[in-house]
Amino acid sequence: MKRNVLLTTAVFVMAFLQGCGSLPEEPLKKPETSRYNICLILDGTDRLCEQAGVPIVTVSEMTSLADVLSEGVGTLYVGYVDDNCDNNNVVLFEWDQEKPSAPSEKKGYEMMSKYEEKETEYSDNKKTYDDRREAALNTFSQECATLRKMAYSDFVAKQKKGSDVNGAINQAIRLLQASLHGAEQSYIILVSDGCDNVGKKLKELPPNMELLIVNTNVSRHQYDGIVSKEFATLGQASNYIFVNQQ
């Protein structure tokens, strides 16, 4: 009787150990990737007026905005204000590649060779991802440099009736609606004094779109009814968007 009990116990233990060796890996719950939809508008129409209080946005600041966006996925447009914004060129940064996930900690029952394969695959994917991201940011930076020269040029700044801010906002609404995914929130960042002198009819802002204004003298702008937040710097607006979505 005792021998039968020992034999049964041994068989049970062997079956248990064998089962452990073939346990399937628990599926990892992939974290939800943040998606962003942003349009940045530069306004250099009052660049020669020292009382305007409108920050001059650098290429570095624009690239930094794209860099933070690419920690998730989404779209960033950059446009500018002149005397007629209907057909102005824009710069586009579109990023739809999710960052590769590093392998989880090795399980005790997992073969080392299999785990090393995962690490190698992750390393290769991460390098490909980093290379593509760097190339996309470099291209965006170069295109922003060209657009910035036009946005802050004397030609734009010296136009007497050259502040088509309504037109720039209308263009931003069209662009953001074109790249909208589901019910996500979209943002227009208007770096401007917010004073239109062309008089085009302003489109109605969709409910899932926020208008943010950046200006150290924001009390002068004419968009009180639709501006969600007012900031003194582009960095403050950036923090609001990316922290707000977490």
C-alpha positions as CSV (number, residue, x, y, z in Angstrom):
1,M,0.0,0.0,0.0
2,K,2.8,2.4,1.0
3,R,4.6,1.6,-2.3
4,N,1.5,2.4,-4.3
5,V,1.1,5.7,-2.6
6,L,4.7,6.6,-3.3
7,L,4.4,5.6,-6.9
8,T,1.2,7.6,-7.4
9,T,2.9,10.7,-5.8
10,A,5.9,10.4,-8.0
11,V,3.7,10.2,-11.1
12,F,1.8,13.2,-10.0
13,V,4.9,15.3,-9.4
14,M,6.4,14.3,-12.8
15,A,3.2,15.3,-14.6
16,F,3.1,18.6,-12.7
17,L,6.7,19.4,-13.6
18,Q,6.2,18.5,-17.2
19,G,3.1,20.7,-17.3
20,C,5.0,23.6,-15.8
21,G,7.6,23.4,-18.5
22,S,5.0,23.9,-21.2
23,L,3.0,26.6,-19.6
24,P,1.9,29.2,-22.1
25,E,3.1,32.7,-21.6
26,E,0.6,35.1,-20.3
27,P,-0.4,37.6,-23.0
28,L,0.9,41.0,-22.2
29,K,-1.7,43.8,-22.0
30,K,-0.4,46.4,-24.5
31,P,-0.6,49.9,-23.1
32,E,-2.9,52.3,-24.9
33,T,-0.9,54.6,-27.2
34,S,-1.7,58.3,-26.9
35,R,-2.9,59.9,-30.2
36,Y,-2.5,63.6,-30.9
37,N,-3.9,65.9,-33.5
38,I,-2.4,69.4,-33.4
39,C,-2.1,72.4,-35.6
40,L,0.4,75.2,-34.7
41,I,-0.1,78.6,-36.3
42,L,2.7,81.2,-36.4
43,D,1.8,84.8,-36.7
44,G,4.6,87.2,-37.8
45,T,2.3,89.9,-39.1
46,D,3.1,92.2,-36.1
47,R,6.8,91.1,-35.8
48,L,7.9,94.7,-36.4
49,C,5.6,96.0,-33.7
50,E,7.2,95.8,-30.3
51,Q,3.9,96.1,-28.4
52,A,2.3,93.0,-29.8
53,G,3.9,90.6,-27.3
54,V,3.8,87.7,-29.7
55,P,6.6,85.1,-29.1
56,I,8.8,84.3,-32.1
57,V,8.7,80.5,-32.4
58,T,12.0,78.8,-33.2
59,V,12.6,75.8,-35.3
60,S,13.9,74.0,-32.2
61,E,10.6,74.6,-30.4
62,M,8.6,73.2,-33.4
63,T,10.8,70.2,-33.6
64,S,10.5,69.6,-29.9
65,L,6.7,69.6,-30.2
66,A,7.0,66.9,-32.9
67,D,9.5,65.0,-30.8
68,V,7.1,64.8,-27.8
69,L,4.2,63.9,-30.1
70,S,6.2,61.0,-31.5
71,E,6.3,59.4,-28.1
72,G,2.8,58.4,-29.1
73,V,1.2,58.7,-32.6
74,G,-0.6,61.4,-34.5
75,T,-0.3,64.4,-36.6
76,L,1.2,67.9,-36.3
77,Y,0.6,70.7,-38.8
78,V,2.4,74.0,-38.9
79,G,0.9,76.9,-40.7
80,Y,1.2,80.7,-40.6
81,V,-0.8,84.0,-40.8
82,D,-0.5,86.4,-43.8
83,D,-3.0,88.5,-45.7
84,N,-4.7,85.5,-47.2
85,C,-4.3,82.1,-45.5
86,D,-6.7,80.1,-47.7
87,N,-4.0,78.5,-49.9
88,N,-0.9,78.8,-47.6
89,N,1.5,75.9,-47.5
90,V,1.7,73.9,-44.3
91,V,4.4,71.6,-42.9
92,L,3.1,68.2,-41.8
93,F,4.6,65.8,-39.3
94,E,2.7,62.5,-39.3
95,W,3.8,59.7,-37.0
96,D,1.9,56.3,-36.9
97,Q,4.6,53.9,-35.6
98,E,4.2,52.7,-32.1
99,K,7.3,52.3,-30.0
100,P,8.4,48.6,-29.7
101,S,7.8,47.1,-26.4
102,A,10.8,45.6,-24.5
103,P,10.4,41.9,-23.5
104,S,9.1,41.3,-20.0
105,E,11.4,39.8,-17.4
106,K,12.4,36.2,-18.2
107,K,10.1,33.5,-16.6
108,G,11.8,30.7,-14.7
109,Y,10.4,28.1,-17.0
110,E,11.4,29.9,-20.2
111,M,14.3,28.6,-22.3
112,M,17.2,31.1,-22.3
113,S,17.6,30.7,-26.1
114,K,14.0,31.7,-26.7
115,Y,14.3,34.7,-24.4
116,E,17.5,35.8,-26.1
117,E,15.7,35.6,-29.5
118,K,13.1,38.0,-28.1
119,E,15.8,40.4,-26.9
120,T,17.5,40.4,-30.3
121,E,14.2,41.0,-32.1
122,Y,13.4,43.9,-29.8
123,S,16.9,45.4,-30.3
124,D,16.5,45.2,-34.1
125,N,13.0,46.7,-34.0
126,K,14.0,49.5,-31.6
127,K,16.9,50.5,-33.9
128,T,14.7,50.6,-37.0
129,Y,12.1,52.6,-35.0
130,D,14.7,55.1,-33.7
131,D,16.3,55.6,-37.2
132,R,12.9,56.3,-38.8
133,R,11.9,58.6,-36.1
134,E,15.1,60.6,-36.3
135,A,14.8,60.8,-40.1
136,A,11.2,62.1,-39.8
137,L,12.1,64.7,-37.3
138,N,15.1,65.9,-39.4
139,T,12.9,66.3,-42.4
140,F,10.2,68.1,-40.4
141,S,12.9,70.5,-38.9
142,Q,14.2,71.4,-42.4
143,E,10.7,72.1,-43.7
144,C,9.8,74.2,-40.6
145,A,12.9,76.3,-41.2
146,T,11.7,77.2,-44.7
147,L,8.1,77.9,-43.5
148,R,9.4,80.0,-40.6
149,K,11.4,82.3,-43.0
150,M,8.2,83.1,-44.8
151,A,6.0,83.4,-41.6
152,Y,8.4,86.0,-40.1
153,S,9.5,87.7,-43.3
154,D,9.3,91.5,-43.9
155,F,7.0,90.8,-46.8
156,V,4.4,89.4,-44.3
157,A,5.1,91.9,-41.5
158,K,4.7,95.0,-43.7
159,Q,1.3,94.2,-45.2
160,K,-1.2,96.9,-43.9
161,K,-4.2,94.5,-43.9
162,G,-2.2,91.3,-43.5
163,S,-3.6,89.6,-40.5
164,D,-5.9,86.9,-41.8
165,V,-6.1,85.1,-38.4
166,N,-9.7,83.9,-39.1
167,G,-8.4,82.3,-42.3
168,A,-5.6,80.6,-40.5
169,I,-8.0,79.2,-37.9
170,N,-10.3,78.0,-40.7
171,Q,-7.5,76.3,-42.4
172,A,-6.4,74.6,-39.1
173,I,-10.0,73.3,-38.6
174,R,-10.0,71.8,-42.1
175,L,-6.7,70.1,-41.6
176,L,-7.4,68.7,-38.2
177,Q,-10.8,67.3,-39.3
178,A,-9.0,65.5,-42.2
179,S,-6.7,63.7,-39.7
180,L,-9.2,63.1,-36.9
181,H,-9.5,59.6,-35.5
182,G,-12.7,58.9,-33.7
183,A,-13.6,61.2,-30.8
184,E,-10.1,62.3,-29.9
185,Q,-9.4,65.8,-28.9
186,S,-7.7,68.1,-31.4
187,Y,-5.8,71.3,-30.6
188,I,-5.1,74.6,-32.5
189,I,-2.2,76.5,-31.0
190,L,-2.4,80.1,-32.2
191,V,0.8,82.0,-31.5
192,S,-0.6,85.4,-32.2
193,D,-2.1,88.6,-30.8
194,G,-5.4,87.2,-32.0
195,C,-6.3,90.4,-33.9
196,D,-7.8,89.7,-37.4
197,N,-8.1,92.6,-39.8
198,V,-9.1,90.8,-43.0
199,G,-12.7,89.9,-41.9
200,K,-13.3,86.4,-43.3
201,K,-16.2,84.5,-41.6
202,L,-14.8,82.3,-38.9
203,K,-15.8,78.6,-39.0
204,E,-17.5,77.2,-36.0
205,L,-15.1,75.3,-33.8
206,P,-16.1,71.6,-33.5
207,P,-16.8,70.4,-30.0
208,N,-13.8,68.0,-29.9
209,M,-11.4,70.8,-30.9
210,E,-9.7,73.4,-28.6
211,L,-8.2,76.7,-29.5
212,L,-5.2,77.7,-27.4
213,I,-3.6,81.1,-27.7
214,V,0.0,81.9,-27.0
215,N,0.8,85.6,-26.3
216,T,2.2,87.6,-23.4
217,N,-0.5,90.2,-24.0
218,V,-3.5,87.9,-24.5
219,S,-6.0,90.4,-23.2
220,R,-6.2,92.0,-26.6
221,H,-7.4,89.1,-28.7
222,Q,-10.9,88.9,-30.2
223,Y,-11.6,85.2,-29.6
224,D,-12.9,85.3,-26.0
225,G,-15.8,83.0,-26.7
226,I,-13.8,80.1,-28.2
227,V,-10.3,80.2,-26.6
228,S,-10.0,77.3,-24.1
229,K,-6.7,78.4,-22.5
230,E,-4.2,81.3,-22.8
231,F,-0.5,80.8,-22.4
232,A,2.6,83.0,-22.4
233,T,4.9,80.4,-24.1
234,L,4.6,77.6,-26.5
235,G,6.1,75.3,-23.9
236,Q,3.2,75.9,-21.5
237,A,0.7,75.1,-24.3
238,S,2.7,71.9,-25.1
239,N,2.6,70.8,-21.5
240,Y,-1.1,71.4,-21.3
241,I,-1.7,69.1,-24.3
242,F,0.6,66.3,-23.5
243,V,-0.1,66.2,-19.8
244,N,-3.8,66.7,-20.3
245,Q,-4.1,63.5,-22.4
246,Q,-2.3,61.2,-20.0
